[in-house]
Structure formats: C-alpha cells, structure tokens
Amino acid sequence: MKPGRHAWMGRLACAVALLGLGGCGEAGDALLEPAAFKRPAPDFEHPDLLGKTVRLADYRGQVVVLDFWATWCPPCVFQPAEFNHFLAENDDGQVVFLGIEIGGASVEEIREWSEEHDAVAEYPILVGADMDLASSYGAIGYPTLVVVDGEGRIDSTHEGLISLEQIREFVEPLLDGRS
C-alpha cells in the first residue's frame, strides 16, 4: 500500500471506533435532542419485575420517560439514582419512568444486578423487551432515554448518561403544558 492510503485507512478505523463508543460517555456527552417531529410513540406491552403487564397506552395524559438499558451496559448502573431523585421531587403523578431492560436478563438477574450495583429503581422495570423495541424508538446505544409527552408523542431522546439537571430541563416544560 502507498503511505497515503495507509494513513487514510488508519483515520477511518479511528472514526469507526469513536462512533462505536457513542453510548459509553458521561453525562452531557450526548445532548438530549428534540425529536425531528413529534411522532406517535410505538405502543408496547411487557411485564414488570412483579409480573404486572405494563402498556405505554395506559399512561396517556402523563409524561413518560423511557430508559432503554441492559445489565451488560456499564454506564446504565448510574441512571436509577438520578431517576429516583427526579421522581422524589415530582411525586404528583404527572411523570412516569419506565426502565426497559433490552438485554434479555431474567427477573432474578435484574434483581441481583440492581442490588449488587446499588441501582435499585423506584419505578417499574420491564422485562422481555428486546432491541427491536429499542430500535423502534431510535435507540442504538445504551442507555437511551426517550421522553414521551402526555399525548403519546416522542418529544426528545438522549443517548448516554443523563444528569438530574438535564432531566429537569427536558421534562419540566412538558409538565407546564408547553409541549
């Protein structure tokens, strides 16, 4: 190979590697982006850790924050504390968080992971979902957060860790009726 082509291939390999790390960043690395247009959020039906069937459609009229995550995702361990804190501040029922485990873990594996990592969620965790559901929401890296407005439309998405301040910034305007 010519030296110029060798350098080009090296740059291409670096670019591909960097793109692959998209979901492994720290809070603030990926911005919470407004949806290009508010499209209807795909409905779903999955059991939670207690076996109760949860449907997105049951939360119409509330802001729903979906957290797509997996037990094999190292950054995902940090999110439940932020979400629990937000819910403690906003306990009037206008906001619902749903954790959606897409890695195929069993109920017992999720419970063990949560306790081992001190990442116990004070909101429903759904099991039995897969990457097809995550893909229908545009999630390609994890964790991915999707905010659904009270009318069942995708308002915004975020890939990577998200801070409490960022959650407030994008959820609270929907609570004020400015969606």
N, C-alpha and C positions, 0 to 999 in steps of 0.2 A: 504494500500500500504506500501511497505517497504520504509524506509528512502532513500535508494539509488535510487529507481525508482522515488520517488518524486522529487529529485534533478535533475534527468535526464529529466523529463517532464518540469521542470522549465526552464532548459537550452534550450530545444527545443522550448518552447514558446518564449523565448527571441530572439532566432535566427530567427524565423519566423517573429517576429515583426520588427527586424532590416532590414530584406530583404524587407519588405513592405515599408520602408522609402526610398528606393533607389532613387526615383525621387524628393525627398524633400530636397536635400542637397544644399550646397552653391557652388559657382564657384570653380572648381578644385576638388570637391569631387569625381566625376567620370571622368576618363580620356577619352579624345577623342581617340577612338580606330580605327586603320586602319581596314578596312573590312578584314575578313579572306582571301577572294579572291574577286577581283573586279567583282561582278556580275551585270548584267543589272538592272538598277533601274526600278521598275514597273511603267508603264505609268499610268497617271490619267488625268481626265478632270473634273474640278469643276469651278463654277462661283466665281468671286471675289466679294468684297463688292459693286462694281458698276454694277454687273451683267455681266461683260465680262467673257467669257469662257477662262479658262487657262488650257493649256495642258503642261505636262512636256516635251513632244517631241518637242514643239515649241522653246525650249531653247537649242537645240543641238548646241554644239560649245562653250557654256558658262558654267562656273562653277555655279551650282545651289545649294543653301543652303536651305534645307527644315527644317522648325521649326514646329514640331508637338506639339500643345499646346491646352489648354482649358481654358475657363473663370473660371472654378471651381478650377484651379490649382494656388495656391498662389505664388509659385516661378516664374510662367510664366510671371508675371507682370513686371519683371525686364529685360527681354530679348530684347524688341523692342529698347530700348535706345542703347544697345550695337550694335545691328544690324544696326540701323540708323547711328551710328558713323562710323562703318566699311564702309558702303556704301558711306558716305560723303568723306571718304579717297580714295575710289576706285570707282570713278564715270565714268569710261571709258567703262562701259557696259560689262565687262568681267565676272562680278559676278552678280547673281540674287538671291535675297532672296525671298522665298515664305513662308508665315505663313499659316499653315494649322490647322484650328480650328476643333478639333475632338469631341468636347463635345456636339454637337447638338444645339449650340446657334444660334439664328436668326441674321440677318444682324443688326437689331436695337439693340439687346442685346450686340453684339460685339462692336458696336459704343459707346454705353453707357459705357460699361466696359472700353474701351480704354480711353475715356475722364475722367471717374471717377478715374482711376488709373494713369493718365498721361502716358499712354503707347501707344500712337498713333504711328502706324507703317508707315514708309515712303516707304513701299514696299507692294505688293499685299497680302491681307489676303483672303484665300479661305474658302468658306462655303460649307456645305453639305457633307463634308468628315466624315468618322467615324473611329472607332477603327480598322476596318478591313483593311483600307488603311494603318494606322499606323503600324499595325502588319505585313503587307507585307514588311515593311521596317525594321522590328525588334524592333520597339518601344514598350516598355512595361511600361515605366514610363514617366512622363512628367515634364518639357519639354524634348523633344528629338530632337537633331539636327542631320541631315543627310547631308553629303556633297557628291554631285554627280559631277563627273568630266565632262569635255567637250564632252566625248564620250558616256555619258549617263550611266556610271557605278558608283555604290556606292563605294566611296573612303574611307569614315570613318563615324562613328557615335559617338554620345555623349549623355548620359542620365544625366539630371540635368542641373543646371545653367552653363553657359559658359561665360568666360570673353572675353573682346576685344582682349587681348593678345593671348588667346587660339584660337580664330577665325583666327587671323592673322597666327598663327603657322601652321594651317592645310589647309587654303585656299590659301595663297600666293604661296606655292610651286607648286600648280596646275596652277597658273597664269604664272609661269615661264616656263611651259612646262615640268616639271619634274614628271609628273604623271605616 
